[in-house]
Amino acid sequence: MNPALKKYLKIILPILLGVFLIWYSLSKVPLSQLLDYFKNANYFYITLGMFFGLLSHLSRSYRWLFQLEPMGYKVRFANSFMAVFSAYLINYTIPRAGEVARASILTTYEGVPFEKGFGSIVAERFADLIMLLVIIGITLFLQFDYIVAFFIERFNPKNLLIYLLLAILLLGVFIFYIRKSKTGFGLKIKNFVKGLAEGALSIFKMKKKWAFLFHTVFIWSMYVLMFYTTSFSVEALNGITLGAILIGFISATFSIAATNGGIGSYPIAIYAAFSIFAIPEAPSIAFGWIIWTSQTLLIILFGGLSLLYLPIFNRNKVPHQIDSKD
């Protein structure tokens, strides 16, 4: 495929998917009804959810300092914070471009080489992936009987077993192929796995690894708390179970990768997850739009201010690299 065409498709396809999913959600819940949910929402809980979201971003900004310090760079917290929010905002335009911009900001204003800054972002993504897997594991443990009963009710148990065995077989074939493959795709997968392994090891080489791990747990706790707290803003969801919250949260988290910032996909992902628990579609989709809108406004506000204030804050300031006296 033409590299230029591939580049444009990476930008255009998520946008088109987002537009389609917005249309789909509005076909399920009319705009007038959706606006009524926004009008009648409890904004105390929405604000509280935004506060927990802000805490998670503050913690992420502070956690980043623990990764950069062993490399010899004493980064100012304000720059870390503004780089993180700028990255979030930029990701709404071009998927994954935010990570590049985030590392570039530290190169420009803190003198951190791009490859080192970007490598630290890859390492923290590994830690986030582990936390997401932990949350999935906890959810499966708490809701195992319910999930199994749900699938048995809708699918033949013998077919489920066949699908499971087939999936394991395909996974085994894929792993064997990647290990033996010398193609460009195979090498990309190998390098990706190698990068994850190096990222994991770098975490345990930090002087402040326990502080890093604490902030990692704190960040994801705030994510879940943000999701749970905001659910109280929709009266029809009051009394929702922890299992539904966790499954909805996991589904919504994965949806962010589907479109720019989860636009369109976020409410649909929540609706799909909540439907397992027979929660009506209207409040589910409305809740999805409410939490997505509130968190997006938070990112637009702080991300926009960060992009504007970065050059002002760093005017006449020299990047500080740690030396032996530090």
N, C-alpha and C positions, 0 to 999 in steps of 0.2 A: 504494500500500500504506500502511496505517496506520503512522505513525512509531513508535508504541509497539510494535506487533506486529513491525515490522522490527527494532527494537532487541532484542527478546527472541529473535527467530529467530537473530540474529547470535551470541547467547550459547548458545542451546540446540542449534542444528544442529551446531556443531563438537563439542559434548559427545556428542551422539548418534552422530556419525560415529566419534568416538574409542571409544565403547563397542562399536560394531559391529566396528571393526577389532581391538579386544582379543579379542572373541569369535572373529573370523576367525583371528587368529594362534594362539589356543589350539586351534582346530579343526585347525590344521596341525601344531602341536607340543603334545601334552598337557601340562598343568600339572606333572605329576609329572616328566616328562622335562625340562621347562624348569628346574625346581628343581634337578635333577641337574647341569645345565650351570652353574647359579649355585654349587652346592656344590663342583664340581670346577674352577671357574675359577681362574686365576692372579691373585691379588689384588694382587700387586706391580705388574703392568701396568695393572690397573684404577686403582690409586692414582696411578701415574705419569700415566695419562691424565687423571685429575682434577686433578693438579698443572698439566699443560699447559693444561687448561681454565681453571683459576684464573689462570694467567699471562695468558691472553687477556683475561679480564675486568678484570684490573688494568691492562693496557695500554689497554683501551677507556676505562676511567675516567680515565686520565692523558691520553689523546688528546683527550678532551672539553675539557680545560682550554685547549688550544691554540685552540679555536674560540671560547671565551667571553672570553678575554683581550683580543682586539682590540675587543670591544664595551665594554670598560671594567670587567670584573668579574673580580676575583681570587678564584676559588672554591677553597675548601679541598679538598684531594685526598680526605680522608676522606668529605666530603659527596658528592663525585662518585662515589666507590666505592659508598657505601651507596645512593645514588639509582639507580645502574645495577643493583645486585642486587635492590633493591626492585622495580624495573620488571620484571625477569625473573620474579620470584615472582608479581607481580600478573597478568602475562600468562597464568599458568596458570589464572586464574579467569575473566577477561574478555579475549578477544583484543584486542590493540592498546591496551588500557587502560594498560598499563605505561608506554608512551611519554608519555601524558598525566600519569601520576603522577610520572614522572621529572622532567619539566619543572616540575611543581607543587612538588616537593620543593626544587628550587633557588629557586623563587619564595619559598617559606616561610622557608628557612634561609639563603639567600645573597642575597636581594633581586634576583635576576635576573628581569626581566619574563617572564611565561609565554610570550608570543609569540616572544621572542628565544631562550629556552631550547628551545622546541619546534622553532623554525626550525633551530637547530644540530643537533638530532637528525635532522631531515629531511636536512640536508646530509651528515651522517655515514652515513646510510642509502644515499645516493647513492654514496659512496666504497665502501661494502660491496658494493653491487650491481656496481660496476666490478670489484672483486676476484673476486667470484663468476663473472663473465663471463670474466675472465682464466683462472681455474681450469678453467672449461668449455672454453675455447679450448685450453689446454695438454692437457687430457684428450683432446679430439678429435684433436689433433695426434699424441699418443702412441699412441692406440688407433684411429686412423682406419681402417686396414685391417681390424682385428678387428670394429669396429662395422659397417662396410659389409658384410663377409662374413656377419655375424650376420643383418642384415636381408635380404640377398639370398637367404640360405638359407631364410628363412621367408616371404618375399614375392617376387612376380614383379617383376624389375627394371623392366619397362615400367610396372607399376602404381606403383612407387616414384617413377618420374620424373613420372608424371601427378599423383601426390599432391603432389610438390614444386612443380610448376608451378601447381597449384591453390592451394597454400598461399601462394605468392608473389602470385598474382592476388588472393586474398582479402585479403592484407595491404595490397596497393596500394589496393584498393577501400576498405578500412577507413580508411587514412590520408587518402585523398581525402575521405571522408565526414566525418571528424573536422575536417579543415581548413575545410570549408565549413559544417559544422553549427553551428546556433545553439541547439540543444536543451540541456537541463540536463545530460544525459549527455555530450554533446560538449564543453560548457564545462568539466565536471569533468576530462575527459581532458586538455584544453588546459592547464588550471591545474596539473594534476599534472606534465605535461611541462615547463611553465614553472618549476615549483618545483624539479624535478630540475636544470634548466639553471642556475638561480640558486644551487642548492646546490653544483654543480660549480664555478662561478665563485668562490664564497665561499671554497672551499678554497685556490685559487691566490692569493687576496688576503691570506691569513694571513702574519704575520711569520715564523711557524715552520712553514711549509708542508711543508718537507722532513722535519721531525720528525713531522708529522702523517702524511705518506705512509709513513714508516718504521714507525710504529706500526700503520698500516692493514695493511701487508704482514705485520708480526709477528703481529697478531691472527689473520689467516687462516692463517698458517703454523702457529700453535699449534692452531687448529681441526683442520687436516689431521693434524698430529702426534698430537693427542689421539685422533682416530679410528683412525689407523694403530697407535699404541701399544696401545690397548685391544684391538685384534684379536688380539694375542698372548695375551690372557687365555683365549681359546677354542682348545684344542689342535688341533681339526679345521681351524682357519683358518690355522695356521702355514704359511708359504710362499705365502700369498696374494699375487697380483701387484699392482704399483703401480696398474695400470690398473683393476683391480677395486676397489681402495681408493678411487681418485678418483671413479669412477662411483657407488660406494656412498655416498660422502660427499656428492656433489652431489644424489643422490636423497633422502638423509636431510635435507639442508638445506632443500629445497623442501617436504618433508613437515611441517616445523614450522609452516608457514602454514596447513596443512589442519585441524589440531585444536589445542586448547589445549596449547602447549608440546610438540606432536608426540606426545601420548599416543595409543598405538595405531597411529598412522600411521608413526612412526619405524621400528619393527622391520619393518613390512610393506614400506616403501620400500627398506630395505636388502636384504630378501629378494628383491624384484623386480629390484634392480640386480645382486645376486650371481648370480641365476639365469641371467643372460646368459653368465656364465662357468662354468655348469654346477656351481656350488657347491651342495651339498645344502641343503635348506630348513631342517632342524632347527638346525644350527649357525649359519646365517644369521640366523634369527629370534631364536635365543638370544643371539647377539652384539648384535643390535639392542636387545633388552630390557636386556642388561647395561650397554651404554654409555648408554642412555637413563636407566636407573635411577641409575647412578653420577653422571651430570651433574645429574640432577634433585635428588638428595640434596645435592649441592654448592650448588645454588641455594636449596633449602629452608633449609639451614643458614645460609648467609651472608645470604640474603634475609630470613629471619625475624629474625636477629640485627640486621640493618640497620634494619628497621622498629621494633624495640624500642629500639635504641640512638640513633637519630637525635635524638629530643627530649632525651635525656640529654646527648649530645655537644654539642648546640647551646644548652644552657641558659646564659643570660646572655651569649651571644655575639652581637655585632653584625655584620651582613653587611658585607663589605669591598669597596668599589668602588674601582678604580684611579683615581688622580688624576694630574695632570701630574708630581708629584714621584716617582710610582712608575715 
